[in-house]
Amino acid sequence: MAACIGKDGKRCPAFYECSQEGLDATGAGWETVTMGDREVIRCRPAKSRGKKRTMQIFCYYCLACVSGRKIGHKAQWTGRTPKWCPLGRGPETEEHT
């Protein structure tokens, strides 16, 4: 089903690389996005407006979670789709575990 980055190099629409400091995962609200055959609510990152929790720079996030969830740091992420992926893990991602 879902893969953060597929074998063809395509990224999941909910996969996000934080490249700015001070971003909040839900700073611009949420939007509904069609992913495959289902509709998913996705966070829209924006500059934080005084919120206490911001995204860390050089980290990957899944925006398909209600408040965004950190997948891992760019230097340490193995490329595997997390077990908790809200879109599920397909057979093509399980072979790498």
ROLUM-699977 format. One record per residue (C-alpha): residue in three letters; x, y, z. Coordinates in steps of 0.1 Angstrom, whole numbers, plus 5000, padded with zeros to 4 digits. Example, Ala and Ser with C-alpha at 12.3 -4.5 7.8 and 13.67 -1.06 7.14 Angstrom:
<rs>
ALA512349555078 SER513749895071 
</rs>
This chain:
<rs>
MET500050005000 ALA502050305012 ALA505750365011 CYS507450695022 ILE509650674992 GLY508850404966 LYS511250204945 ASP510550434916 GLY511550744937 LYS508050874941 ARG507251014976 CYS504150954995 PRO502051284995 ALA502151285033 PHE505951245035 TYR507551585044 GLU511151695049 CYS511451985073 SER513952235059 GLN513052545079 GLU513252625116 GLY510152715136 LEU507552525115 ASP504452385131 ALA502952075115 THR499452215117 GLY500252585114 ALA498152625082 GLY495452375092 TRP494552055075 GLU493451955040 THR491851645025 VAL493951465000 THR493251154979 MET495950894984 GLY495350584963 ASP491750484968 ARG491050675000 GLU490751025013 VAL493151125041 ILE493351435062 ARG496851585059 CYS498551855080 ARG499752175063 PRO503052305079 ALA503552675084 LYS505452905106 SER504552855143 ARG502453125158 GLY503553095194 LYS502952725197 LYS505252545220 ARG505952235197 THR507752295164 MET509152055139 GLN512851985139 ILE514952085110 PHE516551805089 CYS513851555100 TYR511251365081 TYR507551375091 CYS504351195082 LEU501651455077 ALA498851195075 CYS498751185113 VAL496551435131 SER499351655144 GLY502251525122 ARG504551255134 LYS508251235132 ILE509650945111 GLY513251015118 HIS516251235114 LYS517751275079 ALA521151135090 GLN519650825108 TRP516550725088 THR516950385072 GLY514350455044 ARG511850205058 THR508150285061 PRO507350295098 LYS505150015113 TRP502750275125 CYS502150425091 PRO498450535090 LEU498150425053 GLY499450075060 ARG502549895048 GLY502449705016 PRO504349395007 GLU506949594988 THR507949775020 GLU507849475043 GLU510649295024 HIS513049555037 THR512349495074 
</rs>
